[in-house]
Amino acid sequence: MKLRPLHLSLALAWAIAGSAHAQSLLQMYEAAKGHDATYAAARAQAEATQAKAAQAKAALLPTVGAAYTQSKVNSERDVDGVRMAEYTGKTTAISASMPLFRMANIASFQQGQKSAALATAQLSAAEQDLIVRTAQAYFDVLTSTQALASVQAQKKAVAEQLAAARRNFEVGTKTIVDTRQAQAQYDLVVAQELNAENDLRTKKLALDQLVGTTNQQPLPLNTAKPLQAPMPADAEQWVQQALANNTNLKQLQVAYDVAKLETTKAQAGHMPTLDLTASVAQNRYSGPTANPTPPGSTTDSNVRSVGLSLNIPLFAGFAVQNRVKETVALEEQARSSLEAGQRSVEQGTRTAYFGLLSGLSQVKALEAALASAQSVVDATKLGYQVGVNTNVDVLSSQSQLAQTQRDLTAARHNVLLGQLKLRQAAGTLVAEDLKNVNDLLSK
């Protein structure tokens, strides 16, 4: 039997050829940052929120307007008889208004400042989400690649066992049962290989779509380098960081602050407003029978005014009172959402921290299990040769070895993802953190 089928050789050739163009996680993140549509949409939303925040400042600044009016007048006057008066009037005016006290405008301005903080939090959340999604897609490909390699190694081992069973049957030292057992295991591994190939293809397509280029080749993990435990080594310190920096929590806090200011705006409906006003206007009347007399003359008049405009609301049909009730209820809703968010962040951070510790312990256990599984394979092969073990024992040990290899690879990758997700929960995840992961990759 041929131990290295054609598609396995091709897969190995592609892996060798692709390794020359392999990219690190940081490189793929930079590519994804310029291509990912979800991040682009979040960045545009943050820019829009920032622009909207700047609009609120206009409510505290003066407004200036200019107006021009031209009219033709026909009138009749009864002065010593009926006489027609016909003239053209032109008015040019510039007016300005400056709010001195408008509580609603002040609250709107403060809401704008909060919206600027919201834009920052939204963009930070989008960046952290992109980092995690890129790392997830990156390690998904590596995990599937190792899974395929483990299945192919198992297939090779089973093929060798099948060939040995056939030889033993031909010489009469073993029964046909051994051959059939090996054949059944070989057929099963072929099906597993097809499934692993399809899974790898799917994971590669997801990574290609994220970064915007095809046939991405992630650098594999250097298993000789140890995985690092989280620092600080205290769950409560991570929780405190999360309560102070978590991006989703910051957005909920801004929403609560804005809701409180909305109540202030509603209450401003009971408060007076005071504006400073000023205007300059020029009126010109001209025509064949200009008014005033004498006929045919042109008359100009300039009007300048400066004043204060005070408005005191008295009654608005209970609209203000009901608006206040509405905003107070919405404020309570925002406060409850913030409280729920704080509890969720606390729980999520602790879960991420202890999950990471568990993952590190799992890696150590699987490393020991892998060494044991390899010893079992060697021992059962020897036992089969001397007649102590059956073919089923050998096939079972080989299957266990392959499964342990797959589990160990997935566990290592999950630890690295867990490190990033813990920092995301704490709100401290930045692109620089990917450099620490890159240091663990094979160069």
C-alpha positions as CSV (number, residue, x, y, z in Angstrom):
1,M,0.0,0.0,0.0
2,K,1.2,3.5,-0.8
3,L,1.7,5.3,2.5
4,R,1.8,8.8,1.2
5,P,-1.2,9.4,-1.2
6,L,-1.0,12.1,-3.8
7,H,-3.3,14.7,-2.0
8,L,-1.2,14.4,1.1
9,S,2.0,15.1,-0.9
10,L,0.3,18.1,-2.5
11,A,-0.9,19.4,0.9
12,L,2.7,19.2,2.2
13,A,4.0,20.9,-0.9
14,W,1.5,23.8,-0.6
15,A,2.4,24.2,3.1
16,I,6.1,24.4,2.3
17,A,5.5,26.8,-0.6
18,G,3.2,29.0,1.5
19,S,5.5,29.3,4.4
20,A,7.7,31.7,2.5
21,H,4.8,34.1,2.4
22,A,3.5,33.5,5.9
23,Q,2.3,36.5,7.8
24,S,2.3,37.4,11.5
25,L,-0.9,38.2,13.5
26,L,0.1,41.8,13.7
27,Q,0.5,42.1,9.9
28,M,-2.9,40.5,9.4
29,Y,-4.5,42.9,11.9
30,E,-3.1,45.9,10.0
31,A,-4.5,44.5,6.8
32,A,-7.9,43.8,8.4
33,K,-8.0,47.3,9.8
34,G,-7.9,48.8,6.3
35,H,-10.3,46.3,4.8
36,D,-12.9,45.1,7.3
37,A,-16.3,46.7,6.6
38,T,-17.6,46.3,10.2
39,Y,-14.7,48.3,11.5
40,A,-15.0,50.9,8.7
41,A,-18.7,51.3,9.6
42,A,-17.9,51.7,13.3
43,R,-15.2,54.3,12.5
44,A,-17.7,56.3,10.4
45,Q,-20.2,56.2,13.2
46,A,-17.6,57.5,15.6
47,E,-16.8,60.3,13.3
48,A,-20.5,61.2,12.9
49,T,-20.9,61.1,16.7
50,Q,-17.9,63.5,17.1
51,A,-19.4,65.9,14.5
52,K,-22.8,65.8,16.2
53,A,-21.1,66.6,19.5
54,A,-19.6,69.8,18.0
55,Q,-23.0,70.9,16.8
56,A,-24.2,71.4,20.4
57,K,-21.7,74.2,20.9
58,A,-23.6,76.3,18.4
59,A,-26.5,76.8,20.9
60,L,-24.2,78.9,23.1
61,L,-22.7,81.1,20.4
62,P,-24.3,84.2,18.8
63,T,-26.3,84.0,15.6
64,V,-26.1,86.6,12.9
65,G,-28.4,87.1,9.9
66,A,-28.8,89.5,7.0
67,A,-32.1,90.4,5.2
68,Y,-32.9,92.5,2.2
69,T,-36.4,93.5,1.2
70,Q,-37.6,95.5,-1.9
71,S,-41.2,96.5,-2.5
72,K,-43.1,98.8,-4.8
73,V,-46.0,100.8,-3.2
74,N,-49.1,102.3,-4.7
75,S,-51.2,104.3,-2.3
76,E,-53.9,106.9,-2.3
77,R,-53.9,109.9,-0.1
78,D,-56.7,112.4,0.4
79,V,-55.0,115.7,0.9
80,D,-56.9,118.5,-0.8
81,G,-58.3,116.0,-3.2
82,V,-57.3,112.5,-4.2
83,R,-53.7,112.0,-5.3
84,M,-51.8,108.8,-6.1
85,A,-48.5,108.1,-4.4
86,E,-46.1,105.6,-6.0
87,Y,-42.6,104.8,-4.7
88,T,-40.1,101.9,-4.2
89,G,-39.0,100.9,-0.7
90,K,-35.7,99.0,0.0
91,T,-34.7,97.7,3.4
92,T,-31.3,96.2,4.3
93,A,-30.9,94.8,7.8
94,I,-28.3,92.8,9.9
95,S,-29.4,91.3,13.1
96,A,-27.6,89.3,15.8
97,S,-28.7,87.4,18.9
98,M,-26.6,86.1,21.8
99,P,-28.1,83.7,24.4
100,L,-27.2,84.9,27.9
101,F,-29.2,82.3,29.8
102,R,-30.8,79.3,28.3
103,M,-30.6,76.3,30.5
104,A,-31.7,73.9,27.8
105,N,-28.8,75.1,25.5
106,I,-26.3,74.7,28.3
107,A,-27.5,71.1,28.9
108,S,-27.4,70.4,25.1
109,F,-23.8,71.6,25.1
110,Q,-22.9,69.3,28.0
111,Q,-24.6,66.5,26.1
112,G,-22.4,67.2,23.2
113,Q,-19.3,66.9,25.3
114,K,-20.5,63.6,26.6
115,S,-21.2,62.5,23.0
116,A,-17.5,63.2,22.2
117,A,-16.5,60.8,24.9
118,L,-19.0,58.3,23.4
119,A,-17.3,58.5,20.0
120,T,-14.0,57.7,21.6
121,A,-15.4,54.7,23.4
122,Q,-17.2,53.5,20.3
123,L,-14.0,53.6,18.2
124,S,-12.0,51.9,20.9
125,A,-14.6,49.2,21.2
126,A,-14.5,48.6,17.4
127,E,-10.7,48.4,17.5
128,Q,-10.7,45.9,20.3
129,D,-13.4,43.8,18.6
130,L,-11.3,43.8,15.4
131,I,-8.2,42.6,17.3
132,V,-10.1,39.7,18.8
133,R,-11.9,38.8,15.5
134,T,-8.6,38.8,13.7
135,A,-6.9,36.7,16.3
136,Q,-9.8,34.3,16.3
137,A,-9.7,33.9,12.5
138,Y,-5.9,33.5,12.6
139,F,-5.9,30.8,15.3
140,D,-8.9,29.1,13.7
141,V,-6.7,28.5,10.6
142,L,-3.8,27.3,12.7
143,T,-6.0,25.0,14.8
144,S,-7.6,23.5,11.6
145,T,-4.2,23.1,10.0
146,Q,-2.9,21.1,13.0
147,A,-6.1,19.1,13.1
148,L,-5.6,18.1,9.4
149,A,-2.0,17.3,10.0
150,S,-2.9,15.1,13.0
151,V,-5.5,13.3,11.0
152,Q,-3.1,12.8,8.1
153,A,-0.4,11.4,10.5
154,Q,-3.0,9.1,12.0
155,K,-4.0,8.0,8.5
156,K,-0.4,7.2,7.8
157,A,0.0,5.2,11.0
158,V,-3.3,3.3,10.3
159,A,-2.2,2.6,6.8
160,E,1.0,1.1,8.1
161,Q,-1.0,-1.0,10.6
162,L,-3.3,-2.2,7.8
163,A,-0.3,-3.2,5.7
164,A,1.2,-5.1,8.6
165,A,-2.2,-6.9,9.3
166,R,-2.4,-8.0,5.7
167,R,1.1,-9.3,5.7
168,N,0.5,-11.2,9.0
169,F,-2.7,-12.7,7.5
170,E,-0.9,-13.8,4.4
171,V,1.7,-15.6,6.4
172,G,-0.9,-17.0,8.7
173,T,0.2,-15.4,12.0
174,K,-3.0,-13.3,12.3
175,T,-6.6,-13.7,11.4
176,I,-8.6,-11.7,8.8
177,V,-10.3,-9.9,11.7
178,D,-7.1,-7.8,12.2
179,T,-7.2,-6.8,8.6
180,R,-10.8,-5.8,8.7
181,Q,-10.4,-3.8,11.9
182,A,-7.5,-1.9,10.4
183,Q,-9.5,-1.3,7.1
184,A,-12.5,0.0,9.0
185,Q,-10.3,2.3,11.0
186,Y,-8.5,3.5,7.8
187,D,-11.9,4.2,6.1
188,L,-12.9,6.2,9.2
189,V,-9.8,8.3,9.2
190,V,-10.2,9.0,5.5
191,A,-13.7,10.5,6.3
192,Q,-12.2,12.5,9.1
193,E,-9.5,13.8,6.8
194,L,-12.1,15.0,4.3
195,N,-14.0,16.8,7.1
196,A,-10.7,18.3,8.3
197,E,-9.8,19.5,4.8
198,N,-13.2,21.2,4.4
199,D,-13.0,22.8,7.8
200,L,-9.6,24.2,7.0
201,R,-10.9,25.5,3.7
202,T,-13.8,27.3,5.5
203,K,-11.5,28.8,8.1
204,K,-9.1,30.1,5.4
205,L,-11.9,31.7,3.5
206,A,-13.1,33.5,6.7
207,L,-9.5,34.8,7.3
208,D,-9.1,35.9,3.7
209,Q,-12.4,37.8,3.8
210,L,-11.4,39.5,7.0
211,V,-8.0,40.8,5.7
212,G,-9.0,41.3,2.1
213,T,-6.4,39.0,0.4
214,T,-6.4,35.4,-0.6
215,N,-4.4,32.4,0.5
216,Q,-3.2,33.7,3.8
217,Q,-0.6,31.7,5.5
218,P,-0.5,32.4,9.3
219,L,2.8,31.8,11.1
220,P,2.5,28.7,13.4
221,L,3.0,28.8,17.1
222,N,6.4,28.1,18.4
223,T,5.6,25.4,21.0
224,A,9.1,25.6,22.5
225,K,8.2,29.1,24.0
226,P,6.2,29.0,27.2
227,L,2.8,30.6,27.5
228,Q,2.6,33.4,30.1
229,A,0.2,33.6,33.0
230,P,-1.9,36.8,33.3
231,M,-0.4,39.7,35.1
232,P,-1.5,40.9,37.6
233,A,-2.2,37.5,39.1
234,D,-5.4,38.7,40.9
235,A,-8.9,38.5,39.5
236,E,-10.1,41.5,41.5
237,Q,-7.4,43.8,40.1
238,W,-8.6,42.8,36.6
239,V,-12.2,43.6,37.7
240,Q,-11.2,47.0,38.9
241,Q,-9.5,47.7,35.6
242,A,-12.6,46.6,33.8
243,L,-14.9,48.8,35.8
244,A,-12.7,51.8,35.0
245,N,-11.8,51.1,31.3
246,N,-14.3,48.6,29.7
247,T,-15.5,50.3,26.5
248,N,-19.1,49.0,26.7
249,L,-19.3,50.2,30.2
250,K,-18.1,53.6,29.2
251,Q,-20.8,53.8,26.6
252,L,-23.4,52.9,29.1
253,Q,-22.0,55.5,31.5
254,V,-22.3,58.2,28.7
255,A,-25.8,57.1,28.0
256,Y,-26.7,57.6,31.7
257,D,-25.1,61.0,31.8
258,V,-26.9,62.1,28.7
259,A,-30.2,60.9,30.1
260,K,-29.6,63.0,33.2
261,L,-28.9,66.0,31.1
262,E,-32.1,65.4,29.1
263,T,-34.0,65.7,32.3
264,T,-32.3,69.0,33.0
265,K,-33.3,70.1,29.5
266,A,-36.9,69.2,30.2
267,Q,-36.9,71.0,33.5
268,A,-35.6,74.1,31.7
269,G,-39.0,74.5,30.2
270,H,-40.0,76.1,33.5
271,M,-37.1,78.5,33.4
272,P,-36.9,82.0,31.9
273,T,-34.5,82.7,29.0
274,L,-32.5,85.8,28.4
275,D,-30.9,86.9,25.1
276,L,-28.9,89.9,24.0
277,T,-30.2,91.2,20.7
278,A,-28.8,93.8,18.2
279,S,-29.8,95.0,14.8
280,V,-28.9,97.6,12.1
281,A,-31.4,98.4,9.3
282,Q,-31.3,100.9,6.5
283,N,-34.6,102.0,4.8
284,R,-34.7,103.8,1.5
285,Y,-37.7,105.1,-0.3
286,S,-37.5,106.5,-3.9
287,G,-39.7,107.0,-6.9
288,P,-41.5,109.5,-9.1
289,T,-43.8,110.4,-6.2
290,A,-41.7,109.3,-3.3
291,N,-43.1,109.2,0.2
292,P,-42.6,111.4,2.0
293,T,-42.7,114.5,-0.1
294,P,-41.3,116.3,-2.1
295,P,-42.2,114.3,-5.2
296,G,-39.3,112.6,-6.9
297,S,-37.0,112.7,-3.8
298,T,-35.1,109.8,-2.1
299,T,-35.4,109.3,1.6
300,D,-33.1,107.3,3.8
301,S,-33.4,106.2,7.4
302,N,-31.1,104.2,9.5
303,V,-32.3,102.3,12.6
304,R,-30.0,100.7,15.2
305,S,-31.1,98.8,18.2
306,V,-29.5,96.9,21.1
307,G,-31.7,95.2,23.8
308,L,-32.4,92.3,26.1
309,S,-35.1,89.8,25.4
310,L,-36.5,88.1,28.4
311,N,-39.0,85.2,28.1
312,I,-40.8,83.8,31.1
313,P,-42.9,80.7,30.5
314,L,-46.2,80.7,32.4
315,F,-48.2,77.7,31.2
316,A,-47.8,75.2,28.3
317,G,-50.7,72.8,28.8
318,F,-48.7,70.5,31.2
319,A,-46.3,69.7,28.3
320,V,-43.2,70.5,30.4
321,Q,-44.4,68.5,33.4
322,N,-45.1,65.4,31.3
323,R,-41.8,65.8,29.4
324,V,-40.0,65.8,32.8
325,K,-41.8,62.6,33.8
326,E,-40.7,61.0,30.6
327,T,-37.1,61.9,30.9
328,V,-36.9,60.9,34.6
329,A,-38.2,57.4,33.6
330,L,-35.7,57.2,30.8
331,E,-33.0,58.3,33.2
332,E,-33.9,55.5,35.5
333,Q,-33.8,53.1,32.6
334,A,-30.3,54.2,31.7
335,R,-29.2,53.9,35.3
336,S,-30.5,50.4,35.5
337,S,-28.8,49.5,32.2
338,L,-25.5,50.9,33.6
339,E,-25.9,48.8,36.8
340,A,-26.6,45.7,34.8
341,G,-23.6,46.4,32.6
342,Q,-21.3,46.7,35.6
343,R,-22.5,43.4,37.0
344,S,-22.0,41.8,33.6
345,V,-18.5,43.2,33.2
346,E,-17.5,42.0,36.6
347,Q,-18.7,38.5,35.9
348,G,-17.3,38.5,32.4
349,T,-13.9,39.6,33.6
350,R,-13.7,37.0,36.3
351,T,-14.8,34.4,33.9
352,A,-12.1,35.4,31.4
353,Y,-9.5,35.4,34.1
354,F,-10.2,32.0,35.6
355,G,-10.8,30.6,32.1
356,L,-7.3,31.7,31.2
357,L,-5.9,30.0,34.3
358,S,-7.8,26.9,33.5
359,G,-6.5,27.0,29.9
360,L,-2.9,27.2,31.1
361,S,-3.5,24.2,33.4
362,Q,-5.1,22.3,30.5
363,V,-2.1,22.9,28.3
364,K,0.2,21.5,30.9
365,A,-2.0,18.5,31.4
366,L,-2.3,17.8,27.7
367,E,1.4,18.1,27.2
368,A,1.9,15.3,29.8
369,A,-1.0,13.4,28.2
370,L,0.6,13.7,24.7
371,A,3.9,12.2,26.0
372,S,1.9,9.4,27.7
373,A,-0.1,8.8,24.6
374,Q,3.0,8.5,22.5
375,S,4.4,6.0,25.0
376,V,1.2,4.0,24.8
377,V,1.4,3.8,21.0
378,D,5.0,2.6,21.1
379,A,4.2,0.0,23.8
380,T,1.0,-1.3,22.1
381,K,2.9,-1.6,18.7
382,L,5.6,-3.7,20.5
383,G,2.9,-5.7,22.3
384,Y,1.1,-6.4,19.0
385,Q,4.3,-7.7,17.5
386,V,4.9,-10.2,20.3
387,G,1.2,-11.1,20.5
388,V,0.3,-9.4,23.8
389,N,-1.9,-6.7,22.3
390,T,-4.5,-6.8,19.6
391,N,-4.8,-4.8,16.5
392,V,-7.7,-2.9,18.2
393,D,-5.3,-1.8,21.0
394,V,-2.9,-0.4,18.5
395,L,-5.6,1.5,16.5
396,S,-7.2,2.8,19.6
397,S,-3.8,4.2,21.0
398,Q,-3.1,5.8,17.6
399,S,-6.5,7.5,17.6
400,Q,-6.0,8.7,21.2
401,L,-2.6,10.2,20.2
402,A,-4.0,12.1,17.3
403,Q,-6.9,13.4,19.4
404,T,-4.5,14.5,22.1
405,Q,-2.4,16.4,19.6
406,R,-5.5,18.2,18.3
407,D,-6.7,19.1,21.8
408,L,-3.3,20.4,22.8
409,T,-3.0,22.6,19.8
410,A,-6.5,24.0,20.3
411,A,-5.8,24.6,24.0
412,R,-2.6,26.6,23.3
413,H,-4.4,28.7,20.8
414,N,-7.3,29.2,23.2
415,V,-4.9,30.5,25.9
416,L,-3.5,33.1,23.5
417,L,-7.1,34.2,22.6
418,G,-8.0,34.1,26.3
419,Q,-5.2,36.6,27.0
420,L,-6.6,39.0,24.4
421,K,-10.2,38.6,25.6
422,L,-9.2,39.2,29.2
423,R,-7.6,42.5,28.2
424,Q,-10.7,43.3,26.1
425,A,-12.9,42.7,29.1
426,A,-10.6,45.0,31.2
427,G,-10.8,47.6,28.4
428,T,-7.0,47.8,28.0
429,L,-6.6,45.8,24.8
430,V,-4.5,47.6,22.1
431,A,-2.8,46.6,18.9
432,E,0.6,46.6,20.8
433,D,-0.6,43.5,22.7
434,L,-0.4,41.6,19.5
435,K,3.4,42.0,19.6
436,N,3.5,39.7,22.6
437,V,1.6,37.1,20.7
438,N,3.9,37.5,17.7
439,D,6.9,36.8,19.9
440,L,5.4,33.3,20.4
441,L,5.1,32.6,16.7
442,S,7.7,30.8,14.6
443,K,9.7,33.2,12.6
